[in-house]
């Protein structure tokens, strides 16, 4: 499981540019995409875990490992939480306004 990686088509970041890779060897752009998929909880919608001999749970765990090492993952997670909070607030306000108007 720990050695399983989702490799992008075209080979990912250039091998000669060490700054283009994260600590585990995943390209920065790939790691950022994995962090986004992990934050959205849709890793298995993009990557077939069976293709790599993983269960959905194992794929999610691997994505979490990559996301932890990616600086963008915290910002992505925070942005998604903020968006969800805004949607809940807007829905609640609309419900209150509708109920107040019908009373």
N, C-alpha and C positions, 0 to 999 in steps of 0.2 A: 504494500500500500504506500509506504513512504516514498518509494522510488517512482511511483506512477505519476506521470505528468501529462498534461494536455499541451501538445505542441501545436503552435499555429502553423497554417500552411505557409510555405515560403521560409520556414526555419526561424522565425522570430527575430530578435535583435541581432545585429552583427556580432560575430564571435570575437572580433578584434577590439571591440569597444566594451571594456569591463564595466564602465559606468552605466551601460545600457541594460545591465542585468541586476536582479535583486540578489539577496544573500543566498538563496537556494538555486540560483542559476536560471530562474524564470525571467524572461525579458520584462522590462518595466511596463511596457504597454500591455503585455499579456497579463502581468500581475494586477495591473489596474483594472483590466476587464474582468478578471476572475474575482477581484474584490467587489466590483459592481454586481456581478451575478450572485455572489455570495450574500451581499446585502439585500438583494431582491429575493433571495431564496429560490433561484431558478437555475441552478447549475445544471441539473439533470435535463432541463429543457433544451440546453445548448449542446451539452456533452453527454453522449451515451455512456453511462458508467460501465455497462457490460462490455463495451469495446475495449476497456482497459482492465477488465477483470475485477471491477469494483462494484460494490452495492451503492445505492443512492446515499446511504449514511456515510460510507467511506469516501465517496466523492465529495460530499459536503465537508467532511473533516479535512480533506486535503485542500479544498478551497479555503477553508478557515485558516489553515497553516500559511497559505500564500498570502491571504488578506492581512494576517497579523504582521507580516514583514513588509507590507506595502503602505507607504505614507498616505496614499490617497484613500485607503479603506475607511479610516476614521471619519474623514470629511464626507465620504459618500454615505456612510451609515447615519451621520448627523443630519445630512441634507434630507435623506429619506424619512427620518423620524420627524423632522420639522414639517415636511410636506404632509405626512399623515396627520400630525397635530392640526395643521391648517385646515385640512379637509374635514376633520372631526368638528372643529370649531365652526366652520361654515355650515356644515350640515345641522349642527345643533342650533345655530342662530336662525337658520331657515325654518326649522321645525318650530322653534319658539315663536317666530313671527307669524307663521301660518296658524298656529293654535291661538295666538292672541287675536288675530284678525277674525277668527271664526267664533270667538266667545262673545 
